[in-house]
Structure formats: C-alpha cells, structure tokens
C-alpha cells in the first residue's frame, strides 16, 4: 500500500473543487473522488456572492468566473398594480473589488474550477465512490469503488465530506443531520422568456406566492423558480405547466420557450450536529442545506472549504498545531446556523399561506417596498448580509486583539477589506500575510526577522505606508482565508510573536 494521503476529498461539486484547489496551492498530498461520472451540466446554484469571489481570487479562478458571469445590478419587483424598479447594489460599496451579485450557473462555476485543477495536473476521479470508512488513531482507511467494480483501500490522515445532502461521509462518521422538510415542492427551469426586460432580476409577489426570473445567460437566458401548484402535485414538469403557472402570477403576457432544463425538488432545512468527528470533516451541503433564498448555499459551501483547506494544509505540513482544526467547526457552524435561519425567514415570507403573512406580502409589501428600497442605509445593510461580506470570526480562539487594539477599522476576526484598493490582491495566495501600516522606520528588518523566527516561508510581510484600512499605526496578521487573526496598534510586536508561537510552528 502506498504512503497515506494527507487528505481525501469526497465530492467533486463546487465545495470539493474549491477545497482541492486550495490544498493544491499548498502542495498537500490529496485525492478528490466523486461518484458521478461527469460534472453537472444543469445550472442548479446560479449566483456567486462578493465574499466568495474575494476568497477564490487567491486561487486564480475569480477572473474566469467574472468573465463568464452576469453582474446583474437591477431588480424589478412586480407588485399588484405597480412595478418597483431599483438598482441593487449602487450603494457606494468601496471595500470590495466585486460590489455585485454575479449570476453564473453552477455548471459554469464547476467548469472554471475543474479547468484550474486540470491546469495544475490534479485529476478529478469521477465514477469513484466511497463505500466505507474505518477510522484509526493515525489515519482513516477508506474503501473506494470505481465504476467498473474494482475496489481500492486508501489511507488518509483526514477525510472531508463534500458529498452533498446524502453524504456517505456524514453517515459513516455517525453525525446527525437535524431539521425538517418544507411541505411544498418547487419547480426550476432554465429557458427563454419573451417579454422580460433583460439583465434584471424579476420578482412577482402575489397572494399565492412568489415567482422569480433570474438573468442566467447559460445554458439559457433565464432561470425560473416557482412553487408547484397544489392542484398538480405529481404532474410532469413540462413547458405548458410552467407557462400556466406564469400566467397565474402575471398578466404581462410572458411567453416561455426553449427550455434547456426543467425539474422539481423538495426543499429541506437541515444541519449537521457537528462539523467534525475525529479525522472526518463535513463541508457544504453535507453540513447544511436550506432554501435557495438569498443565493447562500453554494457560496457558504465554498467558504466552508476555504476555511478548512488552509488549516488542513498547515497541520499536515507540521506548520500548525492539531488544535487549529478544532476552529473549523467553531467558526463555520455558527455561519451555517445563521444562513439556515435567514433563508427560512425569507422562504416563509415568500411562500406562507398564513393569513397575516399573506396580508403582509400582498398589502404591506407593495406600500413599504418602494420606501425601503430608497433607503441607501437599508440596502447597504441588506447587501452586507446577503453578500456574506459581514461574516466574521471575532469569537474564534484564533482571533486575537493585541493589548492595544485599533480604535477604528477592522478587528481581529473580521475580513480584510480591500482598502486601499488592491490590498486584498497583495494578501492573496497561500500562507499568512503580515501588514505593517505606517512609517517604514517603525519596524526594522532585524525586528521582523526576530518575530518570524524562521516562518518566512509561511508569513509574507507587507509594508503599507498609507495605513491601509486603519487610521492608526497598526500591525495585523491576515490569515490565509483573508480574515484578520491578530491586530494591534503601535510598533511593539511582542503580542504578535506570542500569537505566532501559539498557532504557527517554527
């Protein structure tokens, strides 16, 4: 038997591909397997949030995603007797290079990620499924089965289940998947629609529910999302069925045609009771599933992967203590719970037949929506939530404020904003990044060498003369996933040295 792998990645969707790309950037010994014989060609998830674009930039894929996507900026809310048109994100967001929601099908997202891995000679072993896990103290024995029936036993120090809602990793690791199913079934279709203003998100709010059309581009111009009508609970998903639903929601004379893909599905709201069991981890839909409200699912999964990947890589290299892996669940499980709660509230408001909620949707929303959408402050707050730019890890044990934390600006555990513009790109790529903001003479080369103590290969140093995102003289350590691990004012680096000694091995 060959030497054990560092990591076995189970699942070749967006979460698994993102994890594989990050592990590859560190030179980690891993394999990625997927039971499907091909990547998805349907759109499924359809939007990438700004924070995900930021996080993927260091892996060299964001430019490709942006080139293929549609940065939709307009929303048209079709309310009873009126249409409210607004710009989505023209709210003066300056701390991200991507102040928009990028509409791009999951199929194209997977293609871009897979092409990046192929360019780095990383094979995605499709048609290969995990059939059994046997954890030991030192590694996990994994039995794999190829499509031709041939089985293989692989040993890996860690296994990550990125294998979706029916995760075999989760089941064999003995992790519960708690939650419930929504009673209604939903319909999805990628198709052409005559009569819609192009390049905008269209929502129709009525007493019977909501109908959405999202600008997609590929494999069709539009994505349609709606509830299945109760009088046709088992009817085949056909173009006439979808046209009939559209005609019930609107009298705009929309004509549906040329469907590229149609399906129905039942929504669930479930979460793993824990994100780790011994040497097995969960990420993406294996850890949390919920309604598509707010386009959070794929994005949360990719960010799970990019939170875990660098930690696994550094621990496997011997550059970080095993305890670092415990912070994955500490940091990401609360995010998963918040996303499940947020999407559940949005889903309930949009679909409930409760008389009070229905009244709010059909009577109050048409009156209040125009006023709310005029509020830049409210739209900015909504953008920070939906875009996932507001996610932070301030309560994590690896988020440490020095004895003199900054009075203003990002804190330990916050994401590094792109201020000044281009700062994120300077701090992208594998490893930590030490920011020294202020006059250069405050830190001598000898002082920096003494603090790093041989960690130069894992910590890059950046001097930012214009003080970056803080108005004070500040030194901050940026984690490999773009969040601040340590921040303090002044030029004394004793606290930073203690942090490095605790979390980064020499």
Residue pairs with C-beta under 8 A, 6 or more apart in sequence:
1 153
1 155
3 29
4 139
4 155
4 156
4 157
5 29
5 30
5 31
5 154
5 155
5 156
5 157
6 23
6 28
6 29
6 30
6 156
6 157
6 158
6 312
6 313
6 316
7 23
7 28
7 29
7 30
7 156
7 157
7 158
7 159
7 160
7 312
7 316
8 30
8 31
8 33
8 130
8 140
8 142
8 154
8 156
8 158
8 159
8 160
9 16
9 19
9 20
9 23
9 30
9 31
9 32
9 33
9 160
9 162
10 16
10 33
10 34
10 130
10 159
10 160
10 161
10 162
10 163
10 167
10 168
10 169
11 32
11 34
11 161
11 162
11 163
11 164
11 167
11 284
11 286
12 32
12 33
12 34
12 36
12 39
12 110
12 114
12 124
12 126
12 162
13 34
13 40
13 106
13 110
13 162
13 164
13 284
13 285
13 301
14 45
14 106
14 109
14 110
14 113
14 284
14 298
14 301
14 302
15 162
15 283
15 284
15 285
15 286
15 298
15 301
15 302
15 304
15 305
16 32
16 34
16 160
16 162
16 163
16 283
16 284
16 305
17 32
17 110
17 113
17 114
17 117
17 124
18 56
18 59
18 113
18 301
18 302
18 305
18 306
18 309
19 32
19 160
19 162
19 283
19 305
19 306
19 308
19 309
20 30
20 32
20 117
20 122
20 124
21 59
21 61
21 113
21 116
21 117
21 120
21 122
22 59
22 305
22 306
22 309
22 310
22 313
23 30
23 309
23 312
23 313
24 30
24 117
24 120
24 122
25 58
25 59
25 429
25 430
26 309
26 310
26 313
26 314
26 317
26 430
27 313
28 312
28 313
28 316
28 317
29 316
30 156
31 125
31 154
31 156
32 117
32 122
32 123
32 124
32 125
33 125
33 126
33 128
33 129
33 130
33 144
34 124
34 125
34 126
34 127
34 128
34 163
35 127
35 128
35 129
35 130
35 163
36 126
36 127
37 126
37 127
37 147
38 126
39 107
39 110
39 111
39 114
39 124
39 126
40 106
40 107
40 110
41 107
41 219
42 105
42 106
42 107
42 190
42 219
42 261
42 263
43 105
43 106
43 107
43 190
43 216
43 218
43 219
43 223
43 261
44 105
44 106
44 107
44 298
45 105
45 106
45 109
45 292
45 295
45 297
45 298
46 103
46 104
46 105
46 106
46 214
46 216
46 223
46 295
47 101
47 102
47 103
47 104
47 214
47 295
47 299
48 65
48 69
48 101
48 102
48 104
48 109
48 298
48 299
49 101
49 102
49 295
49 296
49 299
49 386
49 387
49 388
50 96
50 98
50 99
50 100
50 101
50 387
50 388
50 389
51 96
51 299
51 303
51 387
51 388
51 389
51 391
51 415
52 299
52 302
52 303
52 388
53 62
53 65
53 66
53 97
53 98
53 102
54 62
54 96
54 97
54 98
54 415
54 418
54 424
54 482
55 302
55 303
55 306
55 481
55 482
56 62
56 65
56 302
56 306
57 63
57 97
57 424
57 425
57 428
58 428
58 429
58 430
58 482
59 116
60 116
61 112
61 113
61 116
62 98
64 112
64 115
64 116
65 102
65 104
65 108
65 109
65 112
66 98
66 102
68 104
68 108
68 112
68 217
68 218
69 102
69 103
69 104
69 108
69 217
70 102
70 103
70 104
70 199
70 215
70 216
70 217
71 100
71 101
71 102
71 103
72 88
72 100
72 101
72 103
72 199
72 200
72 201
72 214
72 215
73 87
73 88
73 89
73 90
73 100
74 85
74 86
74 87
74 88
74 197
74 199
74 200
74 201
75 85
75 86
75 87
75 88
75 200
75 201
75 203
75 373
76 83
76 84
76 85
76 197
76 200
76 201
76 202
76 203
77 83
77 84
77 85
77 86
77 203
77 205
77 369
77 373
78 202
78 203
78 204
78 205
78 250
78 252
79 205
79 365
79 366
79 369
80 205
80 206
80 362
80 366
81 366
82 366
84 369
84 370
84 373
85 200
86 373
88 100
88 101
88 201
88 379
88 383
89 99
89 100
89 101
89 379
89 383
91 376
91 379
91 380
91 383
92 376
92 380
93 99
93 380
93 383
94 419
94 421
95 389
95 417
95 418
95 419
95 469
96 387
96 389
96 417
96 418
97 418
97 421
97 424
97 425
101 295
101 386
101 387
103 214
103 215
103 216
103 217
104 217
105 190
105 216
105 217
105 218
105 219
105 223
106 298
107 218
107 219
108 218
109 298
114 124
117 124
127 146
127 147
128 144
128 145
128 146
128 147
129 144
129 145
129 168
130 142
130 143
130 144
130 163
130 168
130 169
131 143
131 144
131 145
131 151
131 168
132 142
132 143
132 172
133 140
133 141
133 142
133 143
133 159
133 169
133 172
133 173
133 280
134 140
134 141
134 142
134 143
135 141
135 173
135 278
135 279
135 280
138 157
139 155
139 156
139 157
139 279
140 155
140 156
140 157
140 158
140 159
140 278
140 279
140 280
141 153
141 154
141 155
142 153
142 154
142 155
142 156
142 159
143 151
143 152
143 153
143 154
144 151
144 152
144 153
144 154
145 151
145 152
146 152
156 279
157 279
157 316
158 279
158 280
158 281
158 312
158 316
158 325
159 169
159 279
159 280
159 281
160 169
160 280
160 281
160 282
160 283
160 305
160 308
160 312
161 167
161 168
161 169
161 170
161 173
161 280
161 281
161 282
161 283
161 286
162 283
162 284
162 286
162 301
162 305
163 169
163 170
163 286
164 284
164 285
164 286
165 177
165 268
165 270
165 285
165 286
165 289
167 177
167 282
167 285
167 286
169 280
169 282
169 286
170 177
170 272
170 282
170 286
170 287
172 280
173 277
173 278
173 280
173 282
174 277
175 272
175 273
175 274
175 277
175 280
175 282
176 272
176 273
177 270
177 271
177 272
177 273
178 270
178 271
178 272
178 273
179 268
179 269
179 270
179 271
179 289
179 340
180 268
180 269
180 270
181 266
181 267
181 268
181 269
182 266
182 267
182 268
182 269
182 291
182 347
182 351
184 227
184 228
184 267
184 351
185 227
185 228
185 233
185 264
185 265
185 266
186 225
186 226
186 227
186 228
186 264
186 265
186 266
186 267
187 224
187 225
187 226
187 227
187 228
187 237
187 241
187 242
187 245
187 262
187 263
187 264
188 223
188 224
188 225
188 261
188 262
188 263
188 264
188 265
189 223
189 224
189 237
189 242
189 256
189 259
189 261
189 262
189 263
190 216
190 219
190 220
190 222
190 223
190 224
190 259
190 260
190 261
190 262
191 220
191 221
191 222
191 224
191 239
191 242
191 256
191 257
191 258
191 259
191 260
191 262
192 220
192 221
192 222
192 256
192 257
192 258
193 213
193 221
193 222
193 224
193 254
193 255
193 256
193 257
194 254
194 255
194 257
195 252
195 253
195 254
195 255
196 202
196 213
196 222
196 254
198 215
198 221
199 215
200 215
201 212
201 213
201 214
201 215
202 212
202 213
203 210
203 211
203 212
204 210
204 211
204 212
204 249
204 250
205 350
205 361
205 362
205 365
205 366
206 249
206 362
207 358
207 361
207 362
208 248
208 249
209 226
209 227
209 249
209 350
209 351
210 226
210 227
210 350
210 351
210 361
211 224
211 225
211 226
211 245
211 246
211 249
211 250
212 223
212 224
212 225
212 226
213 222
213 223
213 224
214 222
214 223
214 225
215 221
215 222
216 222
216 223
219 260
219 261
220 258
220 259
220 260
220 261
224 242
224 246
224 256
225 292
226 242
226 245
226 246
226 249
227 351
228 235
228 264
229 244
229 245
229 248
232 241
235 241
237 262
237 263
237 264
238 262
239 256
239 257
239 259
239 262
242 256
242 259
242 262
243 255
243 256
246 254
246 256
247 254
267 290
267 291
267 292
267 347
268 289
268 290
269 289
269 290
269 291
269 340
269 343
269 344
270 288
270 289
270 290
271 287
271 288
271 289
271 333
271 336
271 337
271 340
272 282
272 286
272 287
272 288
272 336
274 329
274 333
275 281
275 282
275 283
275 287
275 328
275 329
275 332
275 333
275 336
276 282
276 325
276 326
276 328
276 329
281 308
281 325
281 328
283 301
283 304
283 305
283 308
283 332
284 298
284 300
284 301
284 302
284 304
284 305
285 297
285 301
287 301
287 304
287 332
287 333
287 336
288 300
288 336
288 339
288 340
289 297
290 296
290 297
290 339
290 340
290 343
290 344
291 343
291 344
291 346
291 347
292 343
293 342
293 343
293 346
293 347
293 350
294 342
294 343
294 346
294 386
295 386
296 339
296 342
296 343
296 386
296 388
297 339
299 388
300 335
300 336
300 339
300 388
303 332
303 335
303 388
303 391
304 332
304 336
306 481
307 328
307 331
307 332
307 481
308 328
308 332
310 430
310 479
310 480
310 481
311 320
311 324
311 325
311 327
311 328
312 325
313 430
314 320
314 324
314 458
314 480
314 504
315 321
315 322
315 324
315 325
318 505
319 458
319 504
319 505
320 503
320 504
320 505
321 503
321 505
324 398
324 503
327 396
327 397
327 398
330 395
330 396
330 397
331 393
331 396
335 391
342 385
348 357
349 357
349 360
349 361
350 361
352 358
352 361
372 378
373 379
383 389
384 390
389 415
391 415
392 411
392 413
392 414
392 415
392 483
393 399
393 413
393 483
394 411
394 412
394 413
394 414
395 413
396 413
398 479
398 485
398 503
399 412
399 413
399 483
399 484
399 485
400 412
400 485
400 486
400 495
400 499
401 411
401 412
401 486
401 487
401 488
402 486
402 487
402 488
402 489
402 495
402 496
403 488
403 495
404 488
404 489
404 490
405 411
405 412
405 487
405 488
405 489
406 470
406 472
406 474
406 487
406 488
406 489
407 471
407 472
407 489
408 470
408 471
408 472
409 469
409 470
409 471
409 472
409 474
410 416
410 417
410 469
410 470
410 476
410 484
410 487
411 484
411 487
412 484
412 485
412 486
412 487
413 483
413 484
414 483
414 484
415 482
415 483
415 484
416 423
416 424
416 427
416 469
416 476
416 478
416 482
416 483
416 484
417 423
417 424
417 469
418 424
419 468
419 469
420 464
420 466
420 468
423 464
423 468
423 469
424 482
426 433
426 462
427 433
427 435
427 460
427 462
427 478
427 482
428 482
429 460
430 480
431 457
431 458
431 459
431 460
431 480
432 458
432 459
432 460
432 477
432 478
432 479
432 480
432 485
432 504
433 459
433 460
433 461
433 462
433 477
433 478
434 448
434 452
434 459
434 460
434 461
434 462
434 475
434 476
434 477
434 478
434 496
435 462
435 464
435 468
435 474
435 475
435 476
435 477
435 478
436 442
436 443
436 448
436 461
436 462
436 463
436 464
436 475
437 464
437 465
437 466
437 467
437 468
437 470
437 472
437 473
437 474
437 475
437 476
438 464
438 465
438 467
438 472
438 473
438 474
438 491
439 465
439 473
440 463
440 465
442 473
442 491
443 463
443 475
443 491
443 493
447 493
448 461
448 493
450 497
451 493
451 496
451 497
451 500
452 459
452 461
452 500
453 497
453 500
453 501
453 506
454 506
455 500
455 504
455 506
458 504
459 477
459 500
459 504
467 473
467 474
468 474
470 476
470 489
472 489
473 489
473 490
473 491
474 487
474 488
474 489
474 490
475 487
475 488
475 490
475 491
475 493
475 496
476 484
476 486
476 487
476 488
477 484
477 485
477 486
477 487
477 496
477 499
477 500
478 484
478 485
479 485
485 499
485 503
486 495
486 496
486 499
488 495
488 496
